[in-house]
């Protein structure tokens, strides 16, 4: 960090700055615009390119893809494939292009207010109508009003919803860096473990819909629904995935006799001390989140945890019974 000077103050007034060309006594805190100078490496790259003197049409070069792929791998240990990336000049142009592509003039586009004001521009400027579905506020947190959302989306003229996640300006997400790192590691390790245990499924041999048991379908739907809940509730929803598996793995390995169990790899994975450590870490994070939030959210965390724990039991029971669709 020695190459960066975060103490230097750069006067940006009278430079065409949207943020700073305001009244002398006005403090413009409304716009997400940093006042640090651009990093030297970035400035040097721009200066080098400008020195060439010719600015014709250009392609998106391989370095652009590699920059994104390497950053995600280095920062989050998450591997991105090149074909997942599409170049765009910015988030707002991407939203506007999506509005034009997926809707027709005169149709409605739903947004959840309060929200980033440019969402309105991307809708209105393209000849579409704004439908607002305000977030519900309980005095502590903003949350989705699912009843109102269902009602507004039932209008056949409302053909698109723009989801802002994490929500700007009211979105809540994990704030402790160690918590973020832990859940990224949980996800990464989980994919690795499940790939080893269920390789055929993850490599494309997906069962037909009628082969997925009703309980399995219900449980995954319950978990997916929590993706729009406060982060504290999200963490409580996935906690049984750690705790129940770890406890079941330990119980089975303590009772099994011989080594001919066809599920030995599964049992050893979830009975391993490393997984026990990850489980304890997940429990600790949920406890820390619960301690910092309010009583209403803590109540939701408890309800969600109990519901998902029951779903885990139902999932195991349905597998034991080889549950299938009755009709």
N, C-alpha and C positions, 0 to 999 in steps of 0.2 A: 504493500500500500504506500510505500515511500515515494512513488512517482506521482501520487495524487495529492493535490492541495485543496483541502476542504475548508480552509480558512479564508481564502481569497474572496473578496467581495467584488462582484462584477456589476457595474451600474448598467441596467438594461433599459432605463428610461430613454425615450426618443429613439428607439431602435425598431419601431414597428411591432413592439411586443404587445400581444393581446392582454397579457397579465399586468404589465407594468406601465403602460401608457395610460395612466389614470391620474386622478387628482393627487396632489403632493401628500396629503394626509390620509390617503386611502390605503388600506392594507388588503391586497388582493389574494385572499386565501381560498377562493372558490374554484380555482383551476388547477388541475394536476400538471404543474409545470415546474421542473426543478431549476434552481438557480446556480447549480454548480456548472463549471465549464465542462464541455464534452471531453471525455477521456483522451489523453494524448494519442493513443494508438489509433483511435477512430479519426481524429483530426488529421493525423499523418497519412492515413489511407486515402482520405478525401482529397488532401492536397496533392498526393502522388497521382491520383486519377485525373485531377483537374489540370495538372501540369502537362498531360498528354495533349490537351488542346482540342480534341475532337470528341463530340458528344452525339454519336449516332444511335440508331436503334441497337438495343442490347438484348441478349438472352439471359435467363436466370442460370448462372453458372453453378457447377458442382459445389463450389465453396459455400454457396448460400445454404444448400441442403445440409452440408456437413456441419456448418456452424450451429444450426438448430439441433441436429442429431447429437452432436458432441456435447452441447450444453446440457441437454436433458439427461444424457448418460452420466455426465460428470456431476451435475448438481443433484439429480434425483435418482440415479441408478435405474433409469427407465429408457429402454431402447425404442426409438422411433424409426419406422421404416420410411424410406424416401418417398414411396408412393402415397403416403399419408399426407404429404405436404403440398400445398398449393400456394403459389405466390399471390399476394394481394398488396395493394398500396397502403392498407390500414384497416383497422377494425370497422370504422364507420363505413367506408366504401364496401366492405364485405357485407355488412348488414343491409345496406341499400340494394346491393346486387341480389341478395337473397329475397328481399321484399319483391323486387321486380320479377324474379324468376319463379317464385312460388305462389304469387297472387296475381290478380288482375285488377285494373283500375276500378274503384268503387267498392271493393271488398274491404272487410274489416281486419285489422291486425291488433291483437291484444297485447298489452304491456301491463306490468304490475308496478303501480306507483306507490310511493315516490321512487323515481328511477332516473337514470342518466338522461338529461334533457334532450340529447341528440337523437335518442330513439324516436321522439316525436317527429323530428325533422326527416328522418329516414323514411317515415311512413307518409307524412303529409306531402312532402316534396315529390313523392312518386304517385300521388293521386289516390292514395288509400285512406281509409278512415281509422282514426285511433279509437280503440275501445280500452278503457281503463278498468282494471280489476285491483283496487287498492289492497295492499297488504294489511293484515289484521295486527293491531298493536295491543299487547296485554299489559302495558306499563313497564315492561322489561325488554321484550324482544318483539321484532316484527316477524310474522309468520304468514305463510300462504293461507288464504281464505278459500279452502277447497270447495265449499258449498257454492260460493259466489263464482269461483272459477268454472265449476261444472256448468252452472247456469249460463254464463256468458259464452262459453265455448260451444254450447248446444245450438247457438244461432248458426245456421248453415252459411251465412254471409261472413262469419268470422273464420277465416281459412288459415290463419297463421298466428302463432304466439311467439313473441321474442322473450326468451328466458335469460335473465342476467344472473350469472352464477360464477363466483360469489356476487351477491347482489350489491350494486352500487346505487345508493350510498349506505344501505342498512345491513348488508350481508354480514353474517357471523361465520367465522371459520376458525380452525385451530390457530392460536396466536403464539403458543410456546414453540420455539424452534425444535426442541427435543421431542415434543409431541408429534410435530409434523414429520420429522425424520423417522420416528418410530413407526408411524402408520404407513409411510412410504416403504419402509423395510418389511412391514407385515405383508403389504400387498405384493411386493417383489418376491419374498420368500414363499408366500402362499401360492403364487403362480408356479414357482419352481417345484414345490411339493406336489401340487395337484397335477402338474404335467407328468411327473414321474409316476404318480399313482393312477392317473386316468389318462394316460397318453393317447389312447385311441380316440377318446372323446374330443380332446383339445386339438387333435390333428385333423379334424374334419369328419370323423365318423359320428355324426350327430343323430341321436335316436329320433324316430318320427314323433310328431306331437302326441299321438295316441299312446306312445310308450312312456311318456313322462307322467308319473303318477299325479293324481289330483293334489295330494299333500305337498309334493315337491313344487308343483306349479304355484300353489298358494303361498308357500313359504318364500320362494324367490320373489313373488309379487309383493309380499309384505316388506321384504328388505329393500326392494327397489323403490317403494313408496317413501321410504325414509330419506331418500337422497335429497328431498326438498325440505326436510325438517331442519331445525337448528342443529349445529354440529354436535352439541352435547347429546341430543337424542340419537343422532346418527351413530355416535360412538357406542351408546348403550345398546343399539340394535344389533351391532356386529359382535358385541362382547360374548354372547353365548356361543358364537362360532369358535371362539378360543376356549372358553371355560368348559363347555360340555364335551368337546372333542378331547381336551386334555384329561378330564376326569374319566371319561369312558376308556380312553387309551390306557390309563394307569390301572383301572380296574380289570380290564381284560388281560393285560400282561401279567398281573399278579395272580390270576386264576388259571391261565392257560397251562396245559400240560403237553409236553412234546414240542416238536418244531415243524409239524406238518400242516400248520394252519395256513390256508391259502391267502389269508389276509395279513400275514406276518409283517409285510412291509408297511402296511397302513398302521398296524398296531404299534410297531416300533417307532414310527414317525411321530405319532401323537403322544406316546409315552416317554419320548426322549426328554432329558432334562433341559435341552435347549428350547423346546417348545413350551415347557413349563415356565421358563424364564420369560418368554414372549408373552405368555398368558398373564403372568404376574405384572408385567409392564403394562399390558392393556387394561388390567383392572386398576392399576395405579393412575393411569391417565383418566379413566372414567371418574374415579374418586376425586381427582383434582378438578376436573371440569364441573362436577356436581357441587363442589365446595364453593366455586366462584360464581355460580349462576344463582338465579332466584328460585323461590319455592315452586312456582308454576312449572318452570322447566325441569326442576328436579322431579316433580310428580310425573311429568311426561316421560322422563328418563326411566323411572321405575316401572311405569306401565309398559313401556316399549320393551324393556329388558325382560320382564316377566312374560309378555306375549311371545317374544322371539325364543325364549327358553322353552315355552310350551310347544312352539313350532318345531324346535329341535327334537323334542321327544316324539312328536307326531311323525316327524321325518324318519326317525329311526324305527318307530313302530310300523310305519307303512312299508319300509324296506323289508322288515322281518316278515310281514304278512304278504309280501309281493303284491302290494296294492295295485289295482288296475281300475280303469273306468268301468262303472257298472252299466253304462248305456253307451 
